Amino acid sequence: MSTLSFESLSVNDDGCTSQTQKHSVRDEQDTDEDSDEKDELKSVAEVYLQACSMVGVVPVSYFIRNLDSRTMTLSHHGLGPLGCKALAIALVSDMRINVLELADTHILAEGAKCVVEMLRVNLTIEHLDLSNNNLKSAGAECVGKMLQDNISIKSMKLSGNGFIDDDAKFFADALSINHRIKELDLSHNEFCGRGGEHLGQLLANNEGLELLDLSWNHLRMKGAVAFCATLKVNTTLKHLDLSWNGFGNEGALALGEALKFNSTLVYLDLTNNRLTNEGVGMLCRGLEANDSLRVLLLAYNSLTVEGALALINVVKNTPRSALEEINICNVLVNENFVQLLELICLEHPSLDVEYGGVGGSIAKKPPQRPNPMKVIQDYLDQRKLRLWDFFRNIDKDGTMQVPVSDFRKAVQQSSIPLDRYQIEELIEKLDRDRTGIVDYRGLADTRKQMMRDHRRQLKKVESRQKKEKQKSDRILKTFQSAVEAVTPHGSMVMSPGGTKEDSGGPQPFSATPLSSWHHLVMSNSSRYSVTHLSSDPDHQPGLTLRRPTSSPAIRSYSQPNLQDDSPRSAGAKSISAQGVRSDPETSHSKISPTANYLTRSRPALGSKHNEPKTKKVKKKKIIKKRVGKDSQKPSQATK
């Protein structure tokens, strides 16, 4: 009935209108945008009400009242799968809303499928929020397939949907194709070590993502090393949130290595990642070579004044450092830190360090005292004395037992370099039963035992240091293997006129889950060529994505074709030192006897001064034989 009433407005009162008058009325209707928008909104509202009636749900009045808004916020409205279906039916024809927020609406995977179907037609929605909807693996697969084809979504929030490791692969596969999405929120999920590998592939293959939120996951050490390896090769990511992931110092080591090469990351959040002063020191090694990072958040880690001093010393000692904000809000610093920070701020006025307050202190390590038995032994050896010579002045009876007080007094009055603590330690060893009598008959045995204990303690320290070094080396090796897996040498163009490295042999990988990346080749990855798509947000809906063909001339836009694989360049192969072309086509082709004579004799004659003597003799013999055979053939033909 509404269409009839609108049509009746274009007719005159007399009921007879000329053709020109009809055209003028239509032009006026086309230019009247307000009425068109009202008609459009009214039609969307009617479709929504009919859809709600069809699926049997109560309409959301907020949606109808705010149809004229660019942002549609329906978070916490409890739509459910059916309510989401009705909403999707209405949004198919809506061309105004570009921000759709459906967080915590309990749409589940069924509702996500309806949203995905709607996005196949609706190309105006650019920002989508599906957080806290319990999508699980089915929803992750559905959303991943949608992202492979969608060209309108620029930012997406998928926080708190119960995604697991295997679900990360859906997003990695999707974003290796879709380079238009700029922001992705995958926080508060359940990604672990394998999930870190898949997310690392996401960063390695994507060339458009600028913001990634992975906070409140379970990446831990393995996932951190796998993920951080891709930061070394990524050139687009600017904002990265890795807070509450439990990286540990091992993850800080890998991240520090990545920061040495990354030149695009501006914001890094490492809040509550179980970092200690040692881990911050590893991170600082990367910050010393980084000139792009501006914001570093390290709150709620196990840092003390030493870690805080290491951070600000990086800014002090690195003139090209871009750090402007450091958050260590739970760390108590001391007066030396505050004074040093004031001096640094004179040179870097934009630096802002948030700390917990003044009241911290640097823990003083107890002084390392030498073993008292070793001190006594060295004293006796220097003077060529025996134990009896030392004790005979206080042991008049020769019983080899003296009171503790006499023993203490004799040692203090002697020139043996022992302090009070060492003397008491020695007495405790010699008088284990606390009888007040020192029996120095067992002094030699006690000395041997203490020396054994000392050597055992040294071995423990050396073993611990060796294990820590091996662990660091293993992490760095795994990190490097992950980097090589993400950017294999066989697919890297070394120079415009250079040659590619041989990728035929097996690549060395450590025995970790990262070895699953062995067959990942960036030049042959499942990317789409989107060079024909403009970066303008006002894109054309009719444009489609095409997969790169197998032709060597057509490659992914992310990797320029620096080598010419045309037949012309293929013929210009390099000639080896022996004068033989390396082109397999020419080396294996059968040619005429005369051509064979020419191609084989000339390089050998021209290489007299360049080859060893042994090779010269052999080649001359071969040439003579060949010349003889070839010279006989024409004579036989004349006969």
Secondary structure, DSSP 8 states (H G I E B T S, - for coil): -HHHHHHHTTS-TTS---HHHHHHHHHHHHH-HHHHHHHHHHHHHHHHHHHHHHHT----HHHHHTTTSSEEE-TTS--HHHHHHHHHHHHTS--S--EEE-TTS--HHHHHHHHHHHHTT-----EEE--SS--HHHHHHHHHHHHHH-SS--EEE-TTS---HHHHHHHHHHHTT-----EEE--SS---HHHHHHHHHHHHH-SS--EEE--SS--HHHHHHHHHHHHTT--S--EEE--SS--HHHHHHHHHHHHTT--S--EEE--SS---HHHHHHHHHHHTT-SS--EEE-TTSS--HHHHHHHHHHHHH-TT----EEEEEEEEE-HHHHHHHHHHHHH-TT-EEEEEEE-------------HHHHHHHHHHHHT--HHHHHTTT-SS--SEEEHHHHHHHHHHSS----HHHHHHHHHHH-TT--SEEEGGGHHHHHHHHHHHHHHHHHHHHHHHHHHHHHHHHHHHHHHHHHHHHS-GGG----TT------SS-----SSGGGGGTT--GGGSS--B-TTS-SSSS--TT---B---S-TT---TTS---S--SHHHHH---B-TTS-B--HHHHH----HHHHHHHHHHHHHTTTTTS-HHHHHHHHHHHHHHHHHHHHHHHHHH-
